[in-house]
Amino acid sequence: MEQGSAREGARPAYAPGAFPYAPGGARVPEDRLPGNRVPEQARGRQGEEEQARGEHTHSEPPAPRTVRRHSVRGQILDALRAALVDGELVPGQVYSAPALGARFGVSATPVREAMQRLAVEGAVEVVPNRGFRVTERGPRELAELAEVRALIEVPVMLGLARTVPAHRWSVLRPLAEATVAAAAVGDRAAYAESDRAFHRAVLTLSGNEQLVTIADELHRRSQWPLVAGPAARRAELLADAAEHTALLDALIAQDLTVVQALVREHFTGADG
């Protein structure tokens, strides 16, 4: 009985690699077991050998995955925005995601996701079981957008004209020239992008990121075409682009009167 009790109270043997329990139920790491401890120097050599073989230790982060900079949805979103500006997507008409997907050579999923984003921006509205209807925008709505943009941007630009040195304005010259280049070939979509890029660069000098985001959203909305209006002619785009270079010259000269007049006049145009 005593031998049996002794055997019952003895600790069982563990196979190599097993983790016995310490008092209280905690698991004991294998390298802490008697006879299994690895000397510090040996562990150091082990780590060096693992690194030499290209094996990762627990402290090393995994290699980063390659991430595509532009998703399919992002590319489709850009294409749909360009189609809106060009008037290829007609205001009032309904477009289905599968049909647009076939047009762009993609499945309906990225088109539907891009259209949902445009719905948030107010460019389209969801039509259940049919698709998306392009929002109809009239002259009154565009005039209201121009008024709100002027209320935001005019005082900001006047303040910048008083404080920003001339050499910082000169850096924006290529952006103004890009709007002229797009207008010269009548590329309405390219003009819309370069137009917003110029205004964003100007407002970014204020250091107010929220202001830049809100102003850019209003600007994008103002670029959608009229309900039944034709696409802007090349001459109109050129006249609008010329206002960018004139505004830049006035900002460099700190001519506040001209800056205010140009910005207000710029917003009253169809593409300002």
N, C-alpha and C positions, 0 to 999 in steps of 0.2 A: 504493500500500500504506500509505504514511504517512497519506494522507487517510482511507483506510478505517479504519485503526486509530484515528485521531482521532475519526472518527464513532462507532466502536464504543465508545470510552471516554467519549464525551459523555453527560451525564445526559439521559434522555428527558424530553420535555415532558409535563406533567400537565394534565389537564383541570381546569377550575374545580371546587373542592370535593374534589379528590383529596388523599390524605395520603401524601406520599412518605416514604421511610425514611431515617433518619439513619444514620451509621456505627454498626455494631453491630446493625442491624435494628430499632431503635426507631422507632415512628411519630412523625412531627412534626406537632403540631396545626397546623391551617390558619392560625390567626392568628399563628403564629410564622414563616411563610414570608415571604421578602422580597416586598414589595409588597402583602402581605395583612394586615399588622399593623394593628390598630385602635388609634388613640391612646387613652390612658387616659381623657381627658375624653369622647371619643366613646363609649367603652364605658360610662362612667357615664351618659351621656344615653340610650344604648340600654336600659340597665337601667330607667331611669325611665320610658321610653316603654313598655317591656314591662309594667311594673307598672300604668301608666295604662290599658293595654289589658286588664288583668286576666290577663295571662299569668304563669305561675309561673316563677320562676328555680329553678336547681338547689338553692339553699339553703332554699327554702320547702317545708315539708311539705305533702302533699296534704290536701285538705279531708277531715275525718273523716266516715265513713259513719254513717248513722243506725242504731243498734242497738236492737232490740226488747228491752225490759226483761224480758219474760216470754215464754219460748219456749212452743211448743205442748206440748212434753214436760213442761215445768214446770207448766203448767196442768193437764195430765192427771195428773201426779204428785200435785198438791194434791187433785184430785178423788178419786183412788183412796184417798189417805190418809183423806179425810173419809168415804168409803164404808166403809173398814175400821173406823173409830171408831164410825160409826153402826150397824154390823152389817149393812149392805146387801150386803157381800161376806161370805158365810157361811163360817166356818172349816171346813176340810175339803173344800170344794167346789173344782172346777177351772174356771177361766175362760180362754177363749181370747182372744188379742189381737184377732182380727178381730171377734169378738162384742162386746167392750168398745169397740172402735173405732166400730162401728155405733151403739152406745149413746151415745157422746159426739160423734158426727158427725165423726170424724176417721179417717185411715187407721190400719192396724194398727201402722205403724212407731213413732209416738210412744208408743203404748200399750205396745208391747213394750219400748221403751227405759225407760219409767217402771217397768214391772214388773221389769226387770232391777235397777233401783235398789232397789226394795222387797225383792227377793231378797237383795241385799247387806245390807239392814237386818234381814233375818230375818222380814219380814212375810209373804212368800210363798216357795214353793219351785218350782223349774222342773220341769215334767213333760214329758219329751221327746215331741214330736209331738202334744201335746195343749194345753199352755198353762201355767198357773200355779195351784198349789193354795194357798189361804189357810192359813197356819199355824194349827194348833190350839194354843191356850194355856190351860193349866189353872190353878187356884188356887195350886198349889205354885210354878209358875214366876213368877207375878205376885208372890207373897210373897217369893221370892228376889230379884226385881228391886227390890222395896221395901226389902229389907234392905241391898242394895248401895247404893242411893240414900241411905239414911240414913247409912251409913258415910261417904259422901263429903260430903253436904250439911250434916249436923248440926254437925260441928266447924267447917266453913267459916262457917256462919251464926252460931255462937257467937262466933267470932273477929270477924266483922263487927259483931256487936252491941256488942262492947267498944270498937270503934274508929271506926265510921261515925257522923257527927253526925246529929242528928234531921232537919235540913232536907233531907238527901240521901235519907232514907227517905221523907219526905213526897212527893217527886217520883214515887214509885212508886204513890201512892194511886190514880190513874186506871187503872193496870193491874189492881189488885186489884178495883176497881169494875167493870171490864170482865168479869171472871169471874162476878161476881154478876149482871150484866145478861144474859149468855149462859145462866146457870143458870135465871134467872127465866122464860125462854121455852122452856126445855128443849132448847136447841140444843146437842146433844152435841159436834158437830164444832167449832162456834165456841167452846165451852167448852174443848175440848182445846187449841186454838190460844192462847187467852188465858191458860190455865193455864200453858202452857210459856213464854209471853212473860213472865209475872210471875216465874217461877223463874229464867229467864235473866237478867232485869234484876237480881235480887237477887245472883246468883252473879257477874255481871259486875263488881260492886263489888270483888270480890277481885283483879281485874286479871289473873287466870289464864285465858287463852283456852283452853288445853287442857282445863282442868277444866270450863269452861262447855260445850265441845263434847261431852265424854264424858257429863256429867250430862244434857244435852239429849237425847242418843241413848237413854240409859236411860229417861228420862222418856217419850219417844215410844213405846218398846216397852211400857211399863207401861200405856199408854192403850188397847191393843187389848182387845176384849171377851173375856169368858170363853168356854169351849168351848160351853156350852149356856145361859149366863146371859143374862137379859133385859137390855135397855138400861137404864141407870140412870134411875130416876124423877127427876122434877123436884125433889122434896124432897131426894133424896140429893145432887144437884148443888148445890142451895142450901146444904146443910150443909157441903159441901166448899168452896164458894166463901167461906163465912163464915169459914173457917179462915185464908184469905188475909188478910182485914182484921184478924183477931185477931192473926195473926203479925206483921203490920206494926206494930200498936200495941205489941206486946211488944218489937219491935226498937227502936222509937223510945224506949221507956221503959228500954231496956237491961236488961230482966228476963230474965236468962239461963235461969232455971228454967222459965219459961213458954215461952220460945223453944224449948228442947229438947223439952219435952213436946208442943208443938203440931206441930213438924216431924215427930217420930216418929209421932204420931197421924195426921198428914196423909198420910204415906206408906203407912199400912196400909189406906187407903181405895181404892176401885176406880179413882178418877180423880186421886189426889194427884200 
